Amino acid sequence: VYFAIALSGLCALGAEVIWTRTLSLMLGPTVYTFSIILGVFLTGLGLGSSGGAWLARSNPNPRKMLALCQVLQVVAIAFAAYMLADFLPYWRGNVDFPVSPWRGFVNDLARCAIAILPSTILWGASFPLALASVASGKRDPGRLVGEVYGANTIGAILGSLGFSLILIPRAGTQHSEQILIALSILAALVIQRPSIKTAGAVVAAALVAWSVPAIPWQLIAFGRRLATTTGSWTPLYVAEGMNSSIAYTKYDNVTTYFHVSGKTEASAEPFDMRLQRLLGHLPALLHAKPKSVLVVGCGAGVTAGTFVVHPEVEHITICEIEPLIPPA
C-alpha cells in the first residue's frame, strides 16, 4: 500500500507537469494559466478525498477500492491525453472575439476541468483509501497518517523532478503519458494478488497506452490560435524541450517561421527581419565602442548575428533558457 500510494503521488505530480506544459500551449504560457490548472487540480483532489473518505468508511475492503482507483486512472489519463491532443485545442473559444474577460476565463476553466478533473478525483480518493487499507486499532493514528503522507510526498517529489527534468525533454509528452499509465497499473498490481483479472487489466492498460495520441505540431506552433489559423503550413522541425516546446514551419512553401510554446517568435518575412536586425543595430550604433555584447534569448539568431557586421564588437554572448533552441 505504501508503494502504491507513492506511485500515486508520483503520477499525480508527473501528470500535473505534463498537463501544465500542454495546457500552457493551449491557453498561453502565463501565471494565469498555471493558477487555473492548480485550482482545478486542487479542487479535484478535494472532491476525490471526500469521496474516498466516504468509501473508506462504508466499504469493508478499502484495499480493493484503492486498486480500482489505480485501474480507473489508466482510462482517466488516456482520456486527458485524448482531450488535450485531439479535441480541446480545436475549440475556437473567444480568441478573436474578446467581448468579456469572463467569457475567456470560463472557456479556459472548462478546458482544464474537462481534461484533468477525472484523474485528480481518483488521486484524491486514493489517499483516504490507502489510510484505511493500513489502519488497525493498535496503531497510532498520527504515525499512520505521517507514514502514508510521507510515502505519497516522496513519490510526488520524484514525479515532479523526473518528468520535468528527464522524461519530457527526452521522451516527450506522449511517451510520458504512456509511462504514467504503466505506473498506474503497476500501483494496482502491487496491491492485488495475481489473477486472470489482473492479467487482463495489464493487457488492457497496454492497449490504452499504445493508443495515447501525440500533441499536434500545430498546437506547438500556434497555441490558442490553432483553431483560427488558416493557410498552408508545413512543419520543418518540432521538439519538446525541458522548458519550452519549439517548432519551425514553412508558410506556402516560401517563408520560414520560428515558434516557441504556441507563439511566433521570428520569421523570414521582410518586416520581421527588419525588426530583428534593428534590435541589434540600435544598441551597437548608440554605444561609442561596443566590445562585448549580451543577447538575452536566442530566438532565430538574427539579432545576435547583426552584431557581427560591427567591427568594434569582439565577443557575443547569447543567453537562452531552452537548450534545444540554439542548435535548432
Disulfide bonds with the S-S distance in Angstrom:
none
